Amino acid sequence: MKKQFLKAAVVCALIGGVIPVLAVAESRDSPIVNDPNQKVYIERTVYADNAKAKKEAPTSNQLVKLAPAFARLADPNATPETLSLYSYLAALSKTDNTIFGHQNDAHHKMFRINSGTNSDIKDVTGSLAGIIGIDALSLTGSELTLTPKEKAKGITLVDKAAAISIKAADEGGIITLSMHMPNFELIKERGKKSDGTYDYSGYSPNEFKGDIVRRILPGGDLNEIYNGYLDLVADYAQRLQAAKVPVIFRPLHEHNGGWFWWGAKYCSSEQFVELFQYTVKYMRDTKQVHNFLYAISPNGPFKTPGEYLDRYPGNRYVDIMGFDTYDDNPPGLPKNDPWFRDFETSLQVVAEAAKSCGKLPALTEVGVRQGGSLAVAGNKDKRWFSDVSVLVRKYHLPYFMTWSNFEKEQHNFFAPYMVSDTRGHEMINDFIDFYNEPSSIFADGITYKDMPQPKVMNK
């Protein structure tokens, strides 16, 4: 399971680059991930001012005048809560604020697995991240497991994942769902289980054999199996819908790359567009999931809007136009880091493309990869999160999300963490400074539930 964690996170964060395979057991056995007294860890000397952060976050009363009166959404029958979330993000994009997000923030941690809170971000700042990422891997057992007691009670992975997400939403977090889908030919080879469903466990989005995109489309021999997988996702979504929790759904991410079987290397542009549209229609029309805002997220960098819009599925199927990008082996401060130059160009391109299409822009996935992720020690730009936020806010993206922290893997975490009540990763004080900035929004400052609902024009 830990091997799957590493594989899932690193492959997603790989973004077409080459990262050496790291020995997971070696990482877990290292004193660095077990001994809080290691010299690489520092004392916390800066403290989160939660009351100030909540007071400074823009309220619904302040945002209402910036909210759109009308909207054209991929789902014209979106729930009231989903409309309020759209209104909030649209209004926020007209301010000098941005939401910080973290993948798996509410159920994976780097160091304090059995102590502290349920979240590394909450351990450091007192609040969950504002955007809480979860992947369908948690629905299939690769990023979430059941205890013997939970199994005895009949609790399922979908039950547990939904409960985690609803609780995070109750604390203010905005949920976003991605799908690292298995290779469905491998699923077919396993055959059906005794209850007539398929076993979607394991990690195989980077298994490229089988011409999968063509075969999961209507008329293909794998379409039934793909529908069964979407049924699992829909089950999770409907539980959140019943709890009045909206979700930013980000399927088929990084589709312009070559590291997932749905990437540009393995299917035609027409096939990808058909698959994205089919996925939206199946969730929206067949499964009656109406609490989704649909996000697309190709991999950056981009130099032109045309480059970004390659394989774009169309305005009727997208609400949020995002992108993913990673800062590899940064040499130091932003002025010395060429990634920041390309990053700013990409932000401008995506913001322009989103404006031309009448959509919301977002930075759907980002992080540092210094040996695979943030480094335990020796990170050259300790204010990296603030530096990224400056540019994200310059181009008025309402949120950005960093990738996940995974248990006891020193090369597989993307946000600072505490190792005790008073000590933590070398960037904790700088990260708390970032939290304390008036422009940053975490879960404790989010107010979308009180936003007005725009009138849907394409209903």
QUILINKA-V265040 format. One line per field, one symbol per residue. ss: DSSP state (H for helix, E for strand, L for the rest). burial: 1 if it has 9 or more other C-alpha atoms within 8 Angstrom, else 0. Layout:
BEGIN
ss->???
burial->???
END
This chain:
BEGIN
ss->LHHHHHHHHHHHHHLLLLLLLLLHHHHHHLHHHLLLLLLLLEELLLLLLHHHHHHHLLLHHHHHHHLLLEELLLLLLLLHHHHHHHHHHHHHLLLLLEEEEEELLLLLLLLLLLLLLLLHHHHHHLLLLLEEEEELHHHHLLLLLLLHHHHHLLLLHHHHHHHHHHHHHHLLLEEEEELLLLLHHHHHHHLELLLLLELLLLLLLLLLLLLHHHHHLLLLLLHHHHHHHHHHHHHHHHHHHHLLLLEEEELLLLLLLLLLLLLLLLLLHHHHHHHHHHHHHHHHHHLLLLLEEEEEEEELLLLLHHHHLLLLLLHHHLLEEEEEEEEELLLLLHHHLHHHHHHHHHHHHHHHHHHHHLLEEEEEEEEEELLLLLLLLLLLLLLHHHHHHHHHHHLLLLEEEELLLLLLLLLLLLLLLELLLLEELLLHHHHHHHHHLLLEELHHHLLHHHLLLLEELLL
burial->000111111110111000000001001100011101000111010001010011001101001101110011111101101111111111111001111111111101111110010111111111111111111111111111010001100011111111011101101111111111111110110001000001101110110100111111100101101101111111111111100011111111111111111111011000111111111111110010111111111110111010010010101011111111111001001100101101111111111111100011111111111111111100101110111010111011111111111111111111111111001111111111111101011111111100111101000
END
